[in-house]
Amino acid sequence: MFTKKPDPSESVTKLGGDRSSGASDTKSSPFTERPTPKPKAPSPSVGKMIPSIIGEDLVITGNVSSKGEIQVDGQLNGDINCGSLLLGDKAQINGSVTAEDVVVRGKVMGSIRGLRVTLQAQSHVEGDVYHQGLAIEQGAYFEGKSRRSDDPMAGASSSDSQPSSSASSDSGNPFSKPAAE
């Protein structure tokens, strides 16, 4: 309620900033002087946007797109395209993933395209990973091809997300032998 007069040893700033209008303030008022405030943590709206969260109990059928960060804890049956993606332990994606940063703790059944991809120990990925940087922790399950690329995001709309028109008897397994007729 009352304003304490600042110590002469304390750093003091005036409200309204430094006014260099040339006129000098001859009177000092306790209402215009305050001790220098401590720096605050940046608010979410200034530096980093708050992530969009797909909760554990949510199932989405369709494609999801965002320019920001998405955290998935539920199930997504479709493709996801965003700036940054975090898949939680119980998350499941049945479709392709495209994001600059991808951290997988859950299950992905489809291709992943990202500049930086991390498959954590509890992750389960069945699909190809196109990346600039890839980290796979011990214990992670990964079934597919790892393809390093200078621009892994460029081919996101290419044929890897579309089924091929040629059918073969080996079901896409390069190690199986053709069936004898």
KOLDORO-728235 format. One line per 2 residues: number of its first residue (from 1); for each residue x, y negated, z negated of N, C-alpha, C. Coordinates in nm, 3 decimals, always signed. Last residue first. Layout:
N
NUM = X/Y/Z/X/Y/Z/X/Y/Z ~ ...
***
This chain:
181
181 = +0.622/+7.239/+5.925/+0.492/+7.263/+5.987/+0.485/+7.399/+6.047 ~ +0.753/+7.111/+5.620/+0.768/+7.203/+5.733/+0.630/+7.231/+5.790
179 = +0.787/+6.768/+5.531/+0.715/+6.895/+5.515/+0.733/+6.981/+5.640 ~ +1.103/+6.616/+5.474/+0.979/+6.627/+5.550/+0.918/+6.766/+5.533
177 = +1.208/+6.564/+5.134/+1.231/+6.622/+5.267/+1.099/+6.630/+5.340 ~ +1.267/+6.265/+4.944/+1.192/+6.388/+4.973/+1.220/+6.435/+5.116
175 = +1.389/+6.024/+4.906/+1.466/+6.144/+4.873/+1.392/+6.273/+4.906 ~ +1.222/+5.810/+4.948/+1.332/+5.829/+5.044/+1.411/+5.957/+5.020
173 = +0.881/+5.815/+4.936/+0.997/+5.861/+4.860/+1.113/+5.886/+4.956 ~ +0.648/+5.755/+5.074/+0.741/+5.646/+5.045/+0.863/+5.687/+4.967
171 = +0.519/+5.997/+5.121/+0.461/+5.903/+5.025/+0.560/+5.794/+4.984 ~ +0.590/+6.161/+5.329/+0.673/+6.166/+5.209/+0.629/+6.066/+5.103
169 = +0.439/+6.124/+5.554/+0.402/+6.237/+5.469/+0.483/+6.241/+5.339 ~ +0.340/+5.782/+5.613/+0.431/+5.894/+5.628/+0.393/+6.003/+5.528
167 = +0.205/+5.514/+5.803/+0.189/+5.613/+5.698/+0.287/+5.726/+5.722 ~ +0.230/+5.173/+5.860/+0.275/+5.306/+5.899/+0.263/+5.402/+5.780
165 = +0.162/+4.933/+5.751/+0.064/+4.996/+5.838/+0.105/+5.136/+5.878 ~ +0.208/+4.858/+5.402/+0.259/+4.878/+5.538/+0.159/+4.956/+5.620
163 = +0.038/+4.612/+5.204/+0.068/+4.752/+5.237/+0.116/+4.765/+5.381 ~ +0.207/+4.323/+5.086/+0.105/+4.381/+5.170/+0.140/+4.526/+5.200
161 = +0.421/+4.233/+4.950/+0.298/+4.238/+4.874/+0.184/+4.298/+4.956 ~ +0.622/+4.240/+5.138/+0.638/+4.324/+5.020/+0.511/+4.331/+4.937
159 = +0.592/+4.068/+5.359/+0.531/+4.200/+5.366/+0.545/+4.283/+5.239 ~ +0.569/+3.744/+5.197/+0.605/+3.834/+5.307/+0.543/+3.972/+5.287
157 = +0.546/+3.554/+5.008/+0.424/+3.581/+5.086/+0.452/+3.676/+5.201 ~ +0.802/+3.543/+4.896/+0.688/+3.579/+4.811/+0.563/+3.613/+4.891
155 = +1.052/+3.478/+4.995/+0.978/+3.587/+5.058/+0.854/+3.627/+4.982 ~ +1.152/+3.275/+4.824/+1.116/+3.246/+4.962/+1.028/+3.354/+5.024
153 = +1.249/+3.347/+4.580/+1.112/+3.297/+4.583/+1.062/+3.280/+4.727 ~ +1.516/+3.412/+4.603/+1.419/+3.521/+4.589/+1.274/+3.476/+4.599
151 = +1.767/+3.304/+4.743/+1.636/+3.241/+4.730/+1.529/+3.350/+4.720 ~ +1.976/+3.478/+4.723/+2.002/+3.338/+4.691/+1.872/+3.261/+4.675
149 = +1.919/+3.791/+4.565/+1.893/+3.701/+4.675/+1.924/+3.558/+4.631 ~ +1.936/+4.135/+4.491/+1.984/+4.001/+4.462/+1.964/+3.916/+4.586
147 = +1.707/+4.370/+4.412/+1.763/+4.301/+4.528/+1.803/+4.160/+4.488 ~ +1.645/+4.682/+4.295/+1.689/+4.550/+4.252/+1.757/+4.485/+4.371
145 = +1.367/+4.897/+4.324/+1.492/+4.845/+4.379/+1.519/+4.708/+4.320 ~ +1.243/+5.120/+4.065/+1.229/+5.038/+4.185/+1.365/+4.993/+4.232
143 = +1.172/+5.131/+3.745/+1.164/+5.221/+3.859/+1.140/+5.136/+3.982 ~ +1.272/+5.092/+3.425/+1.270/+5.023/+3.554/+1.277/+5.125/+3.664
141 = +1.236/+5.039/+3.089/+1.205/+5.134/+3.195/+1.192/+5.055/+3.324 ~ +1.479/+4.958/+2.840/+1.380/+4.913/+2.938/+1.360/+5.022/+3.043
139 = +1.693/+5.048/+2.696/+1.561/+5.094/+2.655/+1.451/+5.051/+2.750 ~ +1.889/+4.760/+2.713/+1.887/+4.904/+2.691/+1.750/+4.943/+2.639
137 = +1.774/+4.506/+2.940/+1.817/+4.552/+2.808/+1.808/+4.704/+2.800 ~ +1.882/+4.350/+3.217/+1.800/+4.464/+3.176/+1.855/+4.515/+3.044
135 = +1.872/+4.060/+3.401/+1.921/+4.120/+3.277/+1.825/+4.231/+3.240 ~ +1.964/+3.891/+3.693/+1.882/+3.996/+3.635/+1.949/+4.049/+3.509
133 = +1.944/+3.620/+3.915/+2.006/+3.676/+3.796/+1.912/+3.776/+3.731 ~ +1.797/+3.612/+4.144/+1.932/+3.555/+4.148/+2.010/+3.611/+4.030
131 = +1.583/+3.876/+4.281/+1.631/+3.786/+4.177/+1.762/+3.719/+4.217 ~ +1.331/+4.108/+4.298/+1.410/+4.019/+4.381/+1.453/+3.903/+4.290
129 = +1.250/+4.432/+4.226/+1.281/+4.305/+4.162/+1.375/+4.227/+4.253 ~ +0.981/+4.661/+4.291/+1.109/+4.600/+4.328/+1.125/+4.465/+4.258
127 = +0.836/+4.871/+4.036/+0.831/+4.787/+4.154/+0.967/+4.725/+4.178 ~ +0.750/+4.905/+3.731/+0.749/+4.994/+3.848/+0.727/+4.907/+3.970
125 = +0.861/+4.855/+3.410/+0.844/+4.792/+3.541/+0.853/+4.898/+3.648 ~ +0.824/+4.795/+3.087/+0.800/+4.906/+3.180/+0.769/+4.843/+3.315
123 = +1.001/+4.690/+2.785/+0.933/+4.668/+2.913/+0.923/+4.795/+2.997 ~ +1.143/+4.693/+2.550/+1.014/+4.762/+2.549/+0.939/+4.749/+2.682
121 = +1.377/+4.540/+2.612/+1.385/+4.682/+2.576/+1.252/+4.755/+2.586 ~ +1.311/+4.321/+2.896/+1.349/+4.350/+2.759/+1.327/+4.498/+2.727
119 = +1.433/+4.196/+3.174/+1.350/+4.310/+3.135/+1.395/+4.350/+2.995 ~ +1.436/+3.886/+3.321/+1.484/+3.961/+3.205/+1.384/+4.072/+3.174
117 = +1.540/+3.687/+3.588/+1.448/+3.792/+3.544/+1.512/+3.868/+3.429 ~ +1.554/+3.392/+3.753/+1.610/+3.460/+3.636/+1.506/+3.558/+3.584
115 = +1.405/+3.358/+3.989/+1.545/+3.317/+3.985/+1.617/+3.389/+3.871 ~ +1.196/+3.627/+4.108/+1.229/+3.519/+4.017/+1.376/+3.483/+4.025
113 = +0.950/+3.856/+4.165/+1.039/+3.763/+4.233/+1.066/+3.648/+4.138 ~ +0.851/+4.188/+4.147/+0.881/+4.068/+4.069/+0.980/+3.985/+4.150
111 = +0.586/+4.411/+4.248/+0.716/+4.347/+4.266/+0.727/+4.221/+4.179 ~ +0.421/+4.639/+4.018/+0.428/+4.556/+4.137/+0.564/+4.487/+4.143
109 = +0.323/+4.663/+3.727/+0.310/+4.758/+3.837/+0.304/+4.677/+3.966 ~ +0.459/+4.603/+3.418/+0.433/+4.543/+3.549/+0.432/+4.654/+3.652
107 = +0.411/+4.567/+3.070/+0.412/+4.657/+3.186/+0.378/+4.581/+3.313 ~ +0.612/+4.370/+2.848/+0.502/+4.463/+2.873/+0.523/+4.543/+2.999
105 = +0.816/+4.198/+2.858/+0.814/+4.288/+2.743/+0.711/+4.397/+2.763 ~ +0.997/+3.997/+3.070/+0.901/+4.107/+3.065/+0.922/+4.188/+2.937
103 = +1.026/+3.681/+3.188/+1.067/+3.765/+3.076/+0.958/+3.869/+3.058 ~ +1.130/+3.479/+3.446/+1.040/+3.589/+3.412/+1.101/+3.668/+3.297
101 = +1.142/+3.172/+3.604/+1.190/+3.249/+3.488/+1.086/+3.355/+3.454 ~ +0.999/+3.123/+3.843/+1.142/+3.093/+3.833/+1.205/+3.173/+3.720
99 = +0.785/+3.381/+3.978/+0.811/+3.271/+3.884/+0.961/+3.246/+3.880 ~ +0.559/+3.613/+4.072/+0.652/+3.516/+4.129/+0.665/+3.400/+4.031
97 = +0.452/+3.946/+4.088/+0.485/+3.834/+4.000/+0.585/+3.745/+4.072 ~ +0.180/+4.152/+4.209/+0.314/+4.094/+4.219/+0.328/+3.972/+4.130
95 = +0.004/+4.392/+4.003/+0.017/+4.300/+4.115/+0.156/+4.242/+4.116 ~ -0.102/+4.437/+3.719/-0.111/+4.524/+3.835/-0.114/+4.433/+3.958
93 = +0.032/+4.393/+3.406/+0.004/+4.327/+3.533/+0.007/+4.432/+3.643 ~ -0.020/+4.376/+3.065/-0.016/+4.466/+3.179/-0.055/+4.388/+3.303
91 = +0.102/+4.331/+2.730/+0.059/+4.278/+2.860/+0.072/+4.384/+2.968 ~ +0.200/+4.391/+2.484/+0.080/+4.464/+2.527/+0.029/+4.418/+2.663
89 = +0.424/+4.216/+2.461/+0.438/+4.361/+2.443/+0.321/+4.441/+2.500 ~ +0.393/+3.955/+2.719/+0.400/+4.009/+2.585/+0.407/+4.160/+2.583
87 = +0.572/+3.785/+2.954/+0.478/+3.895/+2.937/+0.498/+3.956/+2.799 ~ +0.603/+3.468/+3.066/+0.640/+3.552/+2.953/+0.533/+3.658/+2.937
85 = +0.715/+3.265/+3.328/+0.623/+3.370/+3.284/+0.683/+3.448/+3.169 ~ +0.706/+2.955/+3.496/+0.774/+3.040/+3.399/+0.673/+3.140/+3.345
83 = +0.553/+2.870/+3.717/+0.687/+2.819/+3.695/+0.768/+2.909/+3.604 ~ +0.375/+3.130/+3.905/+0.387/+3.020/+3.809/+0.531/+2.974/+3.797
81 = +0.153/+3.364/+4.008/+0.254/+3.272/+4.061/+0.260/+3.152/+3.967 ~ +0.038/+3.694/+4.028/+0.058/+3.576/+3.943/+0.174/+3.495/+3.998
79 = -0.220/+3.905/+4.161/-0.088/+3.844/+4.168/-0.082/+3.723/+4.076 ~ -0.406/+4.150/+3.969/-0.388/+4.055/+4.079/-0.248/+3.998/+4.072
77 = -0.520/+4.198/+3.687/-0.527/+4.281/+3.807/-0.525/+4.187/+3.927 ~ -0.389/+4.166/+3.375/-0.414/+4.092/+3.498/-0.409/+4.189/+3.614
75 = -0.447/+4.167/+3.026/-0.432/+4.244/+3.149/-0.469/+4.157/+3.268 ~ -0.265/+3.986/+2.774/-0.376/+4.072/+2.816/-0.343/+4.146/+2.944
73 = -0.066/+3.813/+2.741/-0.073/+3.918/+2.640/-0.182/+4.018/+2.676 ~ +0.133/+3.591/+2.906/+0.030/+3.694/+2.926/+0.042/+3.796/+2.814
71 = +0.185/+3.258/+2.946/+0.215/+3.370/+2.856/+0.100/+3.468/+2.869 ~ +0.319/+3.035/+3.177/+0.208/+3.123/+3.142/+0.260/+3.232/+3.051
69 = +0.408/+2.700/+3.254/+0.441/+2.826/+3.190/+0.314/+2.904/+3.156 ~ +0.307/+2.542/+3.562/+0.374/+2.545/+3.433/+0.404/+2.686/+3.386
67 = +0.159/+2.569/+3.783/+0.290/+2.506/+3.801/+0.371/+2.515/+3.674 ~ -0.014/+2.874/+3.858/+0.008/+2.759/+3.771/+0.145/+2.700/+3.803
65 = -0.251/+3.125/+3.936/-0.148/+3.034/+3.982/-0.138/+2.914/+3.889 ~ -0.367/+3.453/+3.981/-0.349/+3.342/+3.888/-0.233/+3.257/+3.937
63 = -0.618/+3.655/+4.142/-0.485/+3.594/+4.139/-0.483/+3.475/+4.044 ~ -0.811/+3.913/+3.977/-0.790/+3.805/+4.073/-0.653/+3.746/+4.055
61 = -0.936/+3.975/+3.679/-0.929/+4.040/+3.809/-0.925/+3.929/+3.913 ~ -0.825/+3.986/+3.350/-0.851/+3.900/+3.465/-0.835/+3.983/+3.592
59 = -0.916/+4.035/+3.025/-0.882/+4.107/+3.148/-0.922/+4.017/+3.264 ~ -0.828/+3.970/+2.690/-0.873/+3.916/+2.818/-0.824/+4.001/+2.934
57 = -0.723/+4.030/+2.446/-0.855/+4.085/+2.475/-0.909/+4.041/+2.612 ~ -0.480/+3.887/+2.436/-0.481/+4.034/+2.436/-0.613/+4.093/+2.482
55 = -0.492/+3.589/+2.653/-0.495/+3.664/+2.528/-0.507/+3.814/+2.546 ~ -0.293/+3.396/+2.823/-0.394/+3.496/+2.854/-0.391/+3.594/+2.737
53 = -0.215/+3.059/+2.791/-0.207/+3.192/+2.730/-0.325/+3.277/+2.773 ~ +0.003/+2.819/+2.915/-0.131/+2.874/+2.924/-0.121/+3.017/+2.874
51 = +0.230/+2.626/+2.709/+0.199/+2.735/+2.802/+0.050/+2.770/+2.802 ~ +0.272/+2.275/+2.721/+0.226/+2.388/+2.641/+0.189/+2.501/+2.737
49 = +0.565/+2.134/+2.874/+0.421/+2.154/+2.868/+0.388/+2.276/+2.781 ~ +0.817/+1.931/+2.740/+0.777/+2.063/+2.787/+0.626/+2.079/+2.771
47 = +0.823/+1.638/+2.688/+0.925/+1.719/+2.752/+0.872/+1.844/+2.818 ~ +0.558/+1.525/+2.619/+0.669/+1.448/+2.674/+0.764/+1.536/+2.752
45 = +0.377/+1.695/+2.505/+0.337/+1.628/+2.629/+0.452/+1.552/+2.693 ~ +0.496/+1.786/+2.267/+0.483/+1.878/+2.381/+0.449/+1.807/+2.511
43 = +0.735/+1.544/+2.142/+0.600/+1.600/+2.146/+0.587/+1.688/+2.270 ~ +1.051/+1.599/+1.991/+0.972/+1.555/+2.106/+0.834/+1.621/+2.106
41 = +1.087/+1.511/+1.647/+1.095/+1.615/+1.750/+1.009/+1.570/+1.868 ~ +1.216/+1.185/+1.568/+1.115/+1.289/+1.562/+1.142/+1.393/+1.669
39 = +1.468/+1.023/+1.380/+1.420/+1.072/+1.509/+1.323/+1.187/+1.490 ~ +1.358/+0.799/+1.123/+1.433/+0.918/+1.161/+1.381/+0.967/+1.295
37 = +1.350/+0.438/+1.160/+1.286/+0.569/+1.142/+1.380/+0.682/+1.184 ~ +1.502/+0.187/+0.973/+1.509/+0.262/+1.097/+1.450/+0.401/+1.077
35 = +1.269/-0.001/+0.771/+1.390/+0.081/+0.785/+1.385/+0.158/+0.916 ~ +1.126/-0.303/+0.901/+1.109/-0.166/+0.854/+1.244/-0.095/+0.862
33 = +0.971/-0.618/+0.920/+1.094/-0.541/+0.902/+1.063/-0.403/+0.846 ~ +0.732/-0.746/+0.923/+0.797/-0.726/+1.052/+0.926/-0.645/+1.041
31 = +0.648/-0.776/+0.666/+0.560/-0.702/+0.756/+0.624/-0.678/+0.892 ~ +0.820/-0.938/+0.531/+0.829/-0.795/+0.503/+0.741/-0.712/+0.596
29 = +0.975/-1.181/+0.738/+0.853/-1.134/+0.673/+0.867/-0.984/+0.645 ~ +1.169/-1.465/+0.766/+1.170/-1.320/+0.762/+1.046/-1.276/+0.684
27 = +1.211/-1.738/+0.983/+1.143/-1.680/+0.867/+1.148/-1.529/+0.877 ~ +1.340/-1.783/+1.215/+1.400/-1.840/+1.095/+1.336/-1.783/+0.970
25 = +1.419/-1.630/+1.499/+1.323/-1.618/+1.391/+1.389/-1.673/+1.265 ~ +1.497/-1.817/+1.787/+1.545/-1.744/+1.670/+1.438/-1.743/+1.563
23 = +1.446/-1.782/+2.126/+1.402/-1.845/+2.002/+1.441/-1.758/+1.887 ~ +1.530/-1.607/+2.320/+1.611/-1.725/+2.297/+1.571/-1.795/+2.168
21 = +1.406/-1.377/+2.354/+1.344/-1.491/+2.419/+1.424/-1.618/+2.398 ~ +1.446/-1.097/+2.306/+1.554/-1.187/+2.345/+1.496/-1.308/+2.417
19 = +1.340/-0.897/+2.065/+1.288/-0.997/+2.158/+1.398/-1.097/+2.187 ~ +1.349/-0.565/+2.005/+1.433/-0.683/+2.005/+1.381/-0.780/+2.109
17 = +1.036/-0.433/+1.873/+1.164/-0.427/+1.943/+1.238/-0.558/+1.934 ~ +0.809/-0.417/+1.729/+0.798/-0.485/+1.856/+0.930/-0.491/+1.931
15 = +0.959/-0.455/+1.411/+0.851/-0.402/+1.493/+0.842/-0.482/+1.621 ~ +1.311/-0.442/+1.368/+1.186/-0.517/+1.365/+1.084/-0.449/+1.453
13 = +1.512/-0.242/+1.156/+1.467/-0.278/+1.290/+1.335/-0.351/+1.276 ~ +1.797/-0.201/+0.955/+1.661/-0.252/+0.966/+1.632/-0.283/+1.113
11 = +1.987/+0.001/+0.744/+1.969/-0.047/+0.880/+1.823/-0.086/+0.897 ~ +2.078/-0.103/+0.413/+2.000/-0.021/+0.505/+1.992/-0.085/+0.643
9 = +2.198/-0.295/+0.255/+2.286/-0.195/+0.316/+2.213/-0.107/+0.417 ~ +1.992/-0.447/+0.150/+2.077/-0.509/+0.251/+2.169/-0.408/+0.321
7 = +1.685/-0.262/+0.134/+1.819/-0.289/+0.080/+1.902/-0.359/+0.188 ~ +1.360/-0.404/+0.194/+1.472/-0.316/+0.228/+1.601/-0.361/+0.162
5 = +1.088/-0.413/-0.025/+1.188/-0.495/+0.042/+1.310/-0.407/+0.070 ~ +0.800/-0.227/+0.041/+0.922/-0.239/-0.037/+1.023/-0.320/+0.043
3 = +0.465/-0.311/+0.048/+0.587/-0.294/+0.125/+0.707/-0.320/+0.037 ~ +0.190/-0.128/-0.083/+0.280/-0.243/-0.088/+0.406/-0.210/-0.011
1 = +0.082/+0.119/+0.000/+0.000/+0.000/+0.000/+0.087/-0.125/+0.000
***
